[in-house]
Amino acid sequence: MRKLFPLFIFVFCSTSLFAQYDADRYPVIPRPYTLLPFNGEFSLSNSTVIVTDNKFYRNEIDAFRDEVKNIYGVDLKYSNKKVSSGFIYISEDSTDIPDEGYDLFINRNEINIYGGHAGIFYALQSLFQLILNPNTDLGPVGYHIPSCSIVDQPRFPWRGMHLDVSRHFYDKEKIKEYLRWMAMYKLNVFHWHLTDDQGWRIEIKKYPELTSVGAWRSGTLIGHEGANDPPQYDTLHYGGFYTQDDIREIVKYAQSLHITIVPEIEMPGHSLAALAAYPELSCTGGPFEVSKTWGVFDDVMCPNEKTFEFIDEVVKEVSELFPGQYIHIGGDECPKARWKADPYCQKLIADNKLKDENELQSWFTKKVVAILQKYHKNAIGWDEILEGGLADGAAVMSWRGEDGGIAAAKAKHNVVMSPGGWCYFDHYQSQNNNEPLAIGGYLPLDKVYSYDPVPASLNADEKKYIMGVQANVWTEYIGTWPYVQYMVFPRICALAEVAWTIPQEKNYSHFEERVIQHFHLLDKLNINYAKSIFDLQAKITSNSFSGISLGLNTNKKNAKIMYWFNEGDSARHYVYDFPITINKPLTVHAALFIDGKQLGNENTWVFNYNLATGKPISLRKPPNKSYNTGGAFSLIDGIEGQTNPWRGNEWLGFLKDTLDLIIDLGKTEDSISEIGFDYLVDHGSWIHAPVKYQIEISTDGKNYSPANLPLWGHLESEGGDKQNTHGWSNVITVVDPNDNNEMNYAKARFIHIIVYPQLKIPPGNPGEGMAAWLFVSEIEVH
Ligand code: TNX
């Protein structure tokens, strides 16, 4: 069949890199290899029949019929013989069609589909999405499917989504839903993160306590890690697990959707739940409890005989349950404290002539890989497993950036790219104030979309080792199913296009239009998707000596921006036409509207307007280039930095260097009462309070004298805000040290501030002895 169509491919490649067609009319995600648009439409209705030459595809076709019935209300029937028009003909023809590829031809009279088993399944997904085109909703009469010719095939064989069910547990039905979403977008590998410190979720007959003990915890952290000191927990008995019958049912369902499941059994780190059930797998003997909080823990599996026997038995049962080629063996974030202190581990290191505990982990991994081979499985692990050499045949999942993946490909190991900066769907997708709590980070839709899993630094031969790409959904802060949906949609659409579509056919604005069409489908499926695509772009600019302006922008066609000042005050909405002047403390709310209907979330800006806001500022030394997105202006734009969601452009970072700046207030102010700066304390990220500061003032810009004024924000070194030792809050409190005393007013036009970072992180903190970061977001003068 495909023989007829190389011509189209030739035409596309020779005329333009990106083939043009109307995104609304052909809202297929991921975008096909080639799609040639035609005029005219096929009418889909209850009298359309499906004709097929092969019973083999009945399951796929039945699933398609069910969806069309449920979502579009059209009842398609089978027919044994071809009628003259109004049919969908489905035929196995894999000659010249690559694995998972398909041909789909639509004209006014008929629809024809050709492909192999998976290809036909994917053709039906595309057809299902084409029913979405907006002009053709004829209600009970039927739908119009736009004519076209699609010749399609995937870029990568590994198109993965991961779900962490340890931190939060989602039952069998939810997992099936997740698989259905994946299939709809032609994703084909489900990485099921089944075990971690906070819960063991898979029944293992030989070790019943893994689930009777290891699947349950006695409480869960409240709020963000570090937000409360001491940490607060709820007291709910939390947990759950999948029986082996559940697993078989899910595996079967996944097969019907052409999805392979890769189960992950974490080792040797992230294994507290297993240790709680079987403390003899540890170096110290315990006792342990299933963790109620997140993070990385020192208690890990000990590489002793008991542990290898355990792994052998677990792998044996897991291999029988999952027919796929790979088992994921974790391997990430394994602290070495226990191995260092353990005589048995030290003897292993000596006996096997290993250099240190890191090589011991590599030795451990090789033994695990051999166990898997015994059960005819290949190992895949997080990129740490590469350190110290990796056994042949094992594959690497690159999560700490791309370096691990690049090194693995060069060493001829298969690789799945899943770097945190592009593939972590637990990160925020919007910088809007109103986002629900997430772990941190910022991964908007366009950034996911921009990812190319094949690093340019690899040569042609090495590139062949990149099997594909995967997004990870870690659930520490994702405790409800609607929130899972929110974090997954629509980023899963972008991932699908990264995994399936050749780079020449990718185009973000075309994609965005198709995503907006898909929102109608997601509405019908009751999926709670994020609407950050409708966030407004804001630009704050200085009006020199008279405040600042908030400029708002959108790229959405036919949409209006409305803004208002009082929350919920819908009567006082203004149509945005030019930048809003800010010359007093003010909160601005704005959103996008079409025909009076709000599209996205409300966006909010809280302007902490003060004498410094918008005034000329000069930095005598630039910030560290990794943390300088907003430049000096971000210090006086009226917006305080925040961490949840992280607004990277509001913080300037300094390492070893001082923050040294001068602000010109424009005229001499004679009753300045407070000068402040707003800094971040997050010890886990090596961000500390400054060690000291110096403030000088001047009326002429030449002669400066020390300003003897209260400062906003305590310094830790002055015994200040210990509560936020690894807090996520910006430490700012108004302080008049002598509370009732008379204020001390100063007279100044020029203000010179120097803030000194700590050069050594104090003992007992992460990164001890290294230089600390200083993060400052805002200067205030009152
Ligand atoms: C790091 S990614 C982890 C996970 C956390 C995740 C949170 C990886 C291999 N390890 O244990 O859940 O960060 O983003």
Residues whose N, C-alpha, C, O or C-beta is under 5 A from the ligand:
A	BS01	TNX	D332 W382 W399 D426 W474
